[in-house]
Amino acid sequence: MTHKIGVTWVTLLLSLNLLHHGIKGKLKSGITIPDKPNIVLMVADDMGWGDLCSYGHPTQECGEIDKMAAEGMRFLQWYSADSLCSPSRAALLTGRLPIRVGVWGGERVFLNDGSGGLPKNETTIAEALKDAGYATGLVGKWHLGINEFLPDDGSHLPHHHGFDFVGTNLPFTNHWACDESKVHMAHPNPIKCFLYWNSTLVQQPFRHDNLTASFLQDSVAFMHNHKDRPFFFYFSFAHMHTDMFSAPRFRQTSRRGRYGDGLREMDWAVGEVLTTLVSLQIQHRTLVIFLSDHGGHLEICTEGGSNGILKGGKASTWDGGLRVPGIAWWPGVVAPGQVSHDLVSSMDVFQTAVELAGVTPPTGRIYDGKSLVPILLKTSAAPTSKSTPSPRTLFHYCSNRLMAVRQGGYKAHFYSMELPSNYTEHCPGGVPNVEYYSFYDCYGSHITHHDPPLLFNIDRDPGELYPLSVEHHREIITHILAAKAQHEANLVPGKAQCRETSTTLQPCCNPPFCYCNYKPATHDHRYG
């Protein structure tokens, strides 16, 4: 049901007295963290920083994700480790920069016929938490590699990276070529569009009508089956990546059009996950984190989301490509109605998970994330505009090129990517007629080198519009240069995994036609 409100979204978040999912009041001093809490990680695909009602979108309907924010903590400075899917997800699951992990090179992402994948010597959250006795599960988009030697060897699939239960999943992605709406093409291309159950290809091309519902069905079954033991569950949405889709019940329900319809379907699924936790009475021992993998894809206009006032988008290292919505929900532990100005990274999820699980991750490697636990345990429910910016340093890469460094409230661009003067060239009436990126290559002629670096005060100028005078900010630049030099001195790049492709590795359920539908109406969840 569409929420009809006559107040601003800020008022909505701060004035809810009856919280929807079971929180009955503010936290008291002295918080007890449950031993080995469950961790549910929900990740949207290509959703921009400004896409949600609670992040200021003027026409997107308020919904379950916004209620989640009102009942927990909403982060205003949550950064992805990369502005594309594969590297950002590799960093999310390992707590390490993509350059260290080796998820770089070539097309910057894993292709449907690539031989590379997330290296098996990297430890994921799932693998780390299994050592602490956690059940582990995944549904949805993977995009961290499929096959290595044969078209069906599945060498890089999730079950090789610590996930015991792998339900309905997209080992590649929801691609532009998967369009069933006939808005962009007559029919989907099966080469780009295939659905797996665990490691078995079950539908090619896949259908969208019940895709999210299938993800959700598997998720609810997993939570029911493991309600009496700690679990880690990764729900990776196909929304909001192009092509746009939604189940029939959500179509033409949003003022915002097709993008809003899809967001409302994802929003419904988020609400169902939280409702399930409450119905199982395990919400007080479950940390839920919702975020996007990176910023919105602006070149596809009304189908590419909104990054709000931020500059640039997907594929770039401007803040519109890297800053994402991030929300933490944990009734009884995370105080409701909080707004965090702390500078945090998606790589922090790994360190947060291992701290809460009480495990020590493998040594002999550098982790780039920090635990969010101290931030999550803050008990002030009122946001403040006077929060002191964190002195933390983040390093922003494009493939293996260090483009920019964020330190505290400042960001220095050593290289910057040219952006188009407008995004309407291929979007008559706002509807894209081609999927494209203005600029994608990290070493092309559209990249500008800055020496001294281009410096912005992100706190005062989040749109990165007004470069600061080098003369008047020498001390800040000196600190950033020192951090950059130290980082580069200790950096050992992993072997590039995104380079090799081969048509012999293309998943195909019924060669040479690659058309099939083996997906059953329901799944057996006894082993979920």
Disulfide bonds with the S-S distance in Angstrom:
Cys53-Cys62 1.90
Cys178-Cys193 2.08
Cys301-Cys427 2.10
Cys398-Cys442 1.91
Cys508-Cys514 2.05
Cys509-Cys516 2.10
